[in-house]
Amino acid sequence: MPQNRSDHTPSAPGAAPVARRIDGVDAARALAVFGMFAVHLGVVSFGLLPEEQGWELHSLVRGNSSALFAFLAGVSLSLMTGRTRPVRGDSLHRAAVRILARSFLIGLLGFVLDALAVPVAIILTYYAGFFVLALPLLRARAALLWTAAGTLALVGPAVSFLLRQDLFPGGVRTSALSSFTEFFLTGYYPAITFMAFVFAGMAVGRTDLTAAAVRVRTAVAGALMAAVGHLGSWVLLNPLGGLDRLTEAHSTFLDGAPLSSVDARTAEELRYNTTDAAHSISGQVPTDSWWWLAVNTPHTGTTFEILEAVGQALLVLVVCMLLAERLPRLTYPLTSVGRMPLTVYSGHILVLAVIVALHPENAPGGPWYLELFILGALVFASLWRFGVGRGPFETGLGAFADGVVALVGAPRENRDRAAD
């Protein structure tokens, strides 16, 4: 049946045999997409939750959903290229061409969606670039991929800070992505830190996700990483005084004076303003104080944020795999959305564009919009999967990639035969 076809492993002649899909990966991917729905639509769109709980949910998914999306992109890359045994030779060549073709089309779609001027930071253009940057490590096994992810998590934030401080200060953003500098350093999803999520996902995809022992280790590692990311930041900011130093650097009210120069109530308000500013960052921390690298709030690109986000992604993945296997009928709508993330993500941007065009003064909408978007995605994806199979955008993307592989692969095969 078409809905059972795996999109994770190559099916071209000479490639690794098609393996059964891991529905839990699809379920986790759907949660990442729904998290981006919540961020894009805003707290005003939440109908089921009171405002206070709505802000808590918004804080939970903001940044973490895009990090989960990038992490799962890495998982998919490994599943497409041999899972626990990376493909080599002609199979690797075909896989690389297929990934490049997909990257081109996804990037093009991202630019088209960005041109609709919806007040959303489109991730697809970055997503396409992440695929390209991952190509050199397609043959790598889990240990090397974890090393790459860990190195970026530890070194990337400091390198980004130095480069942006001295050479590439961020300017006014006119679109989701408009330059290579934005892609690598100053954009909403800078590659210098976001590739840590991709490499971590690739490392997980290189393990046997069907094995119970692997899942236990993954869950334990996720819990430890999330705890280190959270507690490490807390220790630096509170007992060690980092929040006060940030407040002194950030506050215009103090004008360079120490925080101890104001009364306790004013000092607490200024600390709150600094914390609120940390929660409003979109891409990377300011460069006026090294203490910014101690925060762990989403979209800051610090070591602590990366650790916590990867840890949460590992836990989400394990839970989704367990639920998808034990409750396949109940999770069918969720896994259906996860099987066509490009269609659902692009579809919600197109709907938002219509809403913005019709009601520019009230974009992106009012209460219950989030619930309606999620329900619409679940119903559409379930019906399409049941009646057709692969999502419409995924079908077009796959056909384009297969065509490019056939076009590029044929001359290579002819040369090989001539050499024989």
Salt bridges, closest charged atoms under 4 A:
ASP7 OD1 - ARG5 NH1 3.34
ASP7 OD2 - ARG21 NH1 3.13
ASP7 OD1 - ARG390 NE 2.94
ASP23 OD1 - ARG339 NH2 3.08
ASP26 OD1 - ARG21 NH2 2.58
ASP26 OD1 - ARG29 NH1 2.81
ASP26 OD2 - ARG339 NE 3.75
ASP90 OD1 - ARG412 NE 3.06
ASP244 OD1 - ARG271 NE 2.61
GLU248 OE1 - ARG245 NE 3.13
GLU268 OE1 - ARG271 NH1 3.19
GLU269 OE2 - ARG265 NE 3.89
GLU325 OE2 - ARG215 NH2 2.43
ASP402 OD1 - ARG98 NH2 3.25
GLU413 OE2 - ARG94 NH2 2.75
